[in-house]
């Protein structure tokens, strides 16, 4: 038994490849090391039996398969000598060569076999049974494998992640190594996935000048992509130049020159918008200008209706047993007469009733309506409230992953539009500029669009401020519901949400009905209280199962951040037991019955409904589920995402994180029976009214705020909204 944890080197021949992931090069191999066959795992794209490898790493004990060598660096060398070359080819290293053909080739060319295959493959046709066409194909496949090997070895030598070799070779083929040597900064292009600092380290190690044009240009593009995560669709020239200069300690003049070159070669687009000298990445400019043009066209279009709308609305009221308030009636009327409209309002103002009325109006007009929302939970909620099937935007657009472009593609677009006459989009404040563009591209000309949401909630995680920009442009007909209906007014959650939104502090110590504040002066006491509420007080005193409780925190870090709270809540409500399987991944142990969240879109995961007969594909950022079963033998995890049953291989666990506690941003678009909100001091950018208001409005039946009143009051008073550089409002209303 080898000692675990000690960093060592092993060397040997690959006997078999148990598993190979073609996307990232991860391989599980059986390797002959000094006469002993061991299991080695690590990144080795196109690994083949017969290859000789040298690997650096540590021995680990796998729960099911025993001892494995986990390599973080693997080098390989081609076999030499007739016997080793035959073994390499006979084991299937090169497509088109089996044991019998390998024997003929090695007998003919001996020690020069591999050189012949690489440089003179046409000579293989000298062997009976190998045509010239097949010979050339064998040579092409061998060179492909050699090119992949060379680029990977080059990256490993300089400490760059070897999995990047797969994407590089897919893009550049045999020229991949030369391309990286000529300009290492191509690694930081979005299509390859390295960050700027990885590429920069490689370039500087290769002798590139710190003031080289390639470095400055790459730094500009990095700043622009990085700021998409801050919600910016574009960056003003001055801010972009200043940020880039500080990033790489360069002069403003050199950054200005780089920016001009990037514009000249079409990598960025310069546009005067919103009073700014704005610079866009090409896809962002295309998305924003398309959305503005399409929305403007829809706003000018209108849909004249010949039917008696007053009579239709009275019929709908009678059928639904309601009498619309003035603004609700106006919303239904506007939807009937317009190609696009916005419906907004806070909790308890009757948005759901208005949506039902709009949906019934569309039915009366003979329109086929699609209901959708940005997240699975939001789609499920709008479906339950309206008694109609609803889907996520991604599922509506039939999202899928394209190997050819290494990106997400939507099947529904201008050439294959949605079969709908109208689309009602709920939680529209969560939709970023690129997703809105994709939705609009999939809608036929004349298809109506109703955007529904709360304009006072947090904006989308992605770039843009679409919903707010549309409303503030005054270019699209908008109904803002303001009246809190009597039944809703009985809820302290709703009353206090409106007080907070108006900048008024509720009476934090009132503690009655469905709204409670528990004063705690330290993070430690706040965390203790939150865990006790989840594990003991709410389940025992109020009959609320822990699965119906959602803990929210503005922050990830600190004792009251989501990372620590997840570990503590798991230990309290789902502790280890002999009958529960678990799997450690990173710093967290996943256990059967844990709540988990998908943190990035994965369009390839297959899921089935509970009936096991129907299903589909795709699990998306923000979807939450429960771990049903962990199978250590097959290294898979079965997860139930609100009725969609999926099976995750362990190598996809980086797509998941615990969800007993989540950030307020991650909870957008969802409602929970009970919400526990931690209100303790944190980063100023997160201690705002928008964060507090969004958190409060996630609670359906019970809200408990645990923290100190000073923090909660400060959040209520702070109406600071992070400025997002977006030109949509200006494009919709040039005179505004």
VENTA-V274759 format. One record per residue. RES is the residue in one small letter. D_CENTER is the distance of its C-alpha to the mean C-alpha in whole Angstrom. Layout:
res = <RES & RES>
d_center = <D_CENTER & D_CENTER>
This chain:
res = <x & x & x & x & x & x & x & x & x & x & x & x & x & x & x & x & x & x & x & x & x & x & x & x & x & x & x & x & x & x & x & x & x & x & x & x & x & x & x & x & x & x & x & x & x & x & x & x & x & x & x & x & x & x & x & x & x & x & x & x & x & x & x & x & x & x & x & x & x & x & x & x & x & x & x & x & x & x & x & x & x & x & x & x & x & x & x & x & x & x & x & x & x & x & x & x & x & x & x & x & x & x & x & x & x & x & x & x & x & x & x & x & x & x & x & x & x & x & x & x & x & x & x & x & x & x & x & x & x & x & x & x & x & x & x & x & x & x & x & x & x & x & x & x & x & x & x & x & x & x & x & x & x & x & x & x & x & x & x & x & x & x & x & x & x & x & x & x & x & x & x & x & x & x & x & x & x & x & x & x & x & x & x & x & x & x & x & x & x & x & x & x & x & x & x & x & x & x & x & x & x & x & x & x & x & x & x & x & x & x & x & x & x & x & x & x & x & x & x & x & x & x & x & x & x & x & x & x & x & x & x & x & x & x & x & x & x & x & x & x & x & x & x & x & x & x & x & x & x & x & x & x & x & x & x & x & x & x & x & x & x & x & x & x & x & x & x & x & x & x & x & x & x & x & x & x & x & x & x & x & x & x & x & x & x & x & x & x & x & x & x & x & x & x & x & x & x & x & x & x & x & x & x & x & x & x & x & x & x & x & x & x & x & x & x & x & x & x & x & x & x & x & x & x & x & x & x & x & x & x & x & x & x & x & x & x & x & x & x & x & x & x & x & x & x & x & x & x & x & x & x & x & x & x & x & x & x & x & x & x & x & x & x & x & x & x & x & x & x & x & x & x & x & x & x & x & x & x & x & x & x & x & x & x & x & x & x & x & x & x & x & x & x & x & x & x & x & x & x & x & x & x & x & x & x & x & x & x & x & x & x & x & x & x & x & x & x & x & x & x & x & x & x & x & x & x & x & x & x & x & x & x & x & x & x & x & x & x & x & x & x & x & x & x & x & x & x & x & x & x & x & x & x & x & x & x & x & x & x & x & x & x & x & x & x & x & x & x & x & x & x & x & x & x & x & x & x & x & x & x & x & x & x & x & x & x & x & x & x & x & x & x & x & x & x & x & x & x & x & x & x & x & x & x & x & x & x & x & x & x & x & x & x & x & x & x & x & x & x & x & x & x & x & x & x & x & x & x & x & x & x & x & x & x & x & x & x & x & x & x & x & x & x & x & x & x & x & x & x & x & x & x & x & x & x & x & x & x & x & x & x & x & x & x & x & x & x & x & x & x & x & x & x & x & x & x & x & x & x & x & x & x & x & x & x & x & x & x & x & x & x & x & x & x & x & x & x & x & x & x & x & x & x & x & x & x & x & x & x & x & x & x & x & x & x & x & x & x & x & x & x & x & x & x & x & x & x & x & x & x & x & x & x & x & x & x & x & x & x & x & x & x & x & x & x & x & x & x & x & x & x & x & x & x & x & x & x & x & x & x & x & x & x & x & x & x & x & x & x & x & x & x & x & x & x & x & x & x & x & x & x & x & x & x & x & x & x & x & x & x & x & x & x & x & x & x & x & x & x & x & x & x & x & x & x & x & x & x & x & x & x & x & x & x & x & x & x & x & x & x & x & x & x & x & x & x & x & x & x & x & x & x & x & x & x & x>
d_center = <41 & 40 & 39 & 35 & 33 & 36 & 34 & 36 & 37 & 37 & 39 & 39 & 39 & 36 & 38 & 35 & 31 & 30 & 26 & 24 & 21 & 21 & 18 & 18 & 22 & 22 & 25 & 27 & 31 & 34 & 36 & 40 & 41 & 45 & 45 & 43 & 40 & 37 & 33 & 31 & 27 & 25 & 24 & 26 & 25 & 28 & 30 & 33 & 36 & 39 & 37 & 38 & 36 & 36 & 33 & 32 & 31 & 32 & 33 & 31 & 32 & 30 & 30 & 31 & 32 & 34 & 34 & 32 & 31 & 28 & 28 & 26 & 28 & 30 & 33 & 35 & 38 & 39 & 42 & 46 & 49 & 50 & 49 & 46 & 45 & 46 & 44 & 41 & 41 & 43 & 40 & 38 & 36 & 37 & 36 & 39 & 41 & 43 & 45 & 48 & 47 & 46 & 50 & 51 & 49 & 50 & 53 & 54 & 52 & 52 & 50 & 49 & 47 & 44 & 45 & 47 & 43 & 41 & 44 & 46 & 45 & 47 & 50 & 48 & 50 & 53 & 52 & 54 & 51 & 48 & 48 & 47 & 44 & 43 & 44 & 42 & 39 & 40 & 40 & 37 & 35 & 36 & 36 & 32 & 32 & 34 & 32 & 28 & 31 & 32 & 29 & 27 & 30 & 30 & 27 & 28 & 31 & 29 & 27 & 24 & 21 & 23 & 20 & 20 & 23 & 21 & 20 & 22 & 25 & 23 & 23 & 27 & 29 & 32 & 31 & 28 & 30 & 32 & 29 & 28 & 31 & 32 & 29 & 27 & 24 & 23 & 21 & 19 & 18 & 15 & 15 & 17 & 14 & 17 & 17 & 20 & 22 & 22 & 23 & 26 & 27 & 28 & 29 & 32 & 33 & 34 & 36 & 34 & 35 & 33 & 34 & 34 & 32 & 29 & 28 & 28 & 27 & 24 & 24 & 24 & 21 & 19 & 20 & 19 & 15 & 15 & 16 & 13 & 11 & 15 & 15 & 17 & 18 & 21 & 23 & 27 & 29 & 30 & 27 & 25 & 29 & 29 & 26 & 26 & 30 & 29 & 26 & 28 & 32 & 33 & 35 & 34 & 36 & 34 & 31 & 33 & 34 & 31 & 29 & 32 & 32 & 28 & 29 & 32 & 30 & 27 & 24 & 24 & 26 & 28 & 29 & 31 & 29 & 29 & 32 & 30 & 30 & 27 & 25 & 22 & 20 & 21 & 18 & 17 & 21 & 21 & 19 & 20 & 24 & 23 & 22 & 25 & 27 & 26 & 26 & 29 & 31 & 30 & 31 & 35 & 35 & 36 & 37 & 40 & 41 & 45 & 45 & 46 & 43 & 45 & 46 & 43 & 41 & 44 & 44 & 40 & 41 & 44 & 42 & 39 & 42 & 40 & 42 & 39 & 40 & 40 & 37 & 35 & 38 & 37 & 34 & 35 & 37 & 35 & 33 & 36 & 37 & 34 & 31 & 28 & 29 & 27 & 27 & 27 & 28 & 28 & 28 & 31 & 32 & 32 & 29 & 28 & 32 & 32 & 29 & 31 & 34 & 32 & 31 & 34 & 36 & 33 & 35 & 38 & 38 & 37 & 33 & 30 & 28 & 24 & 22 & 18 & 16 & 12 & 12 & 13 & 16 & 17 & 17 & 20 & 21 & 22 & 23 & 26 & 27 & 28 & 29 & 27 & 24 & 21 & 18 & 14 & 14 & 12 & 15 & 17 & 16 & 16 & 13 & 13 & 13 & 16 & 18 & 20 & 18 & 15 & 12 & 11 & 14 & 15 & 19 & 20 & 21 & 24 & 26 & 25 & 24 & 24 & 27 & 27 & 29 & 27 & 24 & 23 & 20 & 20 & 18 & 18 & 17 & 13 & 13 & 13 & 15 & 13 & 12 & 16 & 17 & 16 & 17 & 21 & 21 & 21 & 24 & 27 & 30 & 31 & 28 & 28 & 25 & 25 & 23 & 23 & 22 & 23 & 23 & 24 & 20 & 18 & 16 & 13 & 10 & 10 & 13 & 16 & 18 & 19 & 20 & 22 & 23 & 25 & 27 & 28 & 29 & 32 & 31 & 30 & 32 & 31 & 32 & 31 & 32 & 34 & 36 & 36 & 37 & 40 & 38 & 35 & 37 & 38 & 35 & 35 & 31 & 31 & 34 & 33 & 29 & 31 & 34 & 31 & 29 & 33 & 33 & 35 & 35 & 36 & 39 & 36 & 39 & 40 & 38 & 39 & 37 & 34 & 33 & 34 & 34 & 35 & 36 & 35 & 36 & 34 & 30 & 32 & 34 & 31 & 29 & 32 & 32 & 28 & 29 & 32 & 31 & 28 & 31 & 34 & 35 & 33 & 33 & 37 & 38 & 36 & 35 & 31 & 29 & 27 & 24 & 25 & 24 & 21 & 22 & 20 & 20 & 19 & 19 & 17 & 21 & 24 & 26 & 25 & 21 & 19 & 19 & 22 & 23 & 20 & 23 & 26 & 25 & 24 & 28 & 29 & 28 & 27 & 29 & 30 & 33 & 34 & 33 & 29 & 28 & 25 & 23 & 22 & 19 & 19 & 21 & 20 & 22 & 20 & 23 & 24 & 24 & 21 & 18 & 15 & 11 & 8 & 6 & 3 & 4 & 8 & 10 & 13 & 14 & 17 & 18 & 21 & 23 & 25 & 28 & 27 & 28 & 25 & 21 & 19 & 15 & 12 & 10 & 7 & 5 & 8 & 10 & 13 & 16 & 19 & 20 & 23 & 24 & 24 & 26 & 27 & 29 & 26 & 23 & 21 & 20 & 20 & 18 & 19 & 16 & 19 & 21 & 18 & 20 & 18 & 19 & 16 & 18 & 18 & 17 & 13 & 14 & 11 & 9 & 11 & 12 & 15 & 16 & 19 & 18 & 15 & 15 & 16 & 13 & 11 & 14 & 14 & 16 & 17 & 21 & 22 & 26 & 26 & 24 & 25 & 24 & 25 & 27 & 28 & 28 & 25 & 24 & 25 & 22 & 21 & 25 & 25 & 26 & 23 & 21 & 24 & 24 & 21 & 21 & 25 & 24 & 21 & 25 & 26 & 30 & 30 & 28 & 30 & 29 & 30 & 31 & 33 & 35 & 35 & 31 & 30 & 33 & 32 & 28 & 30 & 32 & 29 & 28 & 27 & 24 & 22 & 23 & 20 & 22 & 21 & 24 & 23 & 26 & 29 & 28 & 29 & 32 & 33 & 36 & 34>
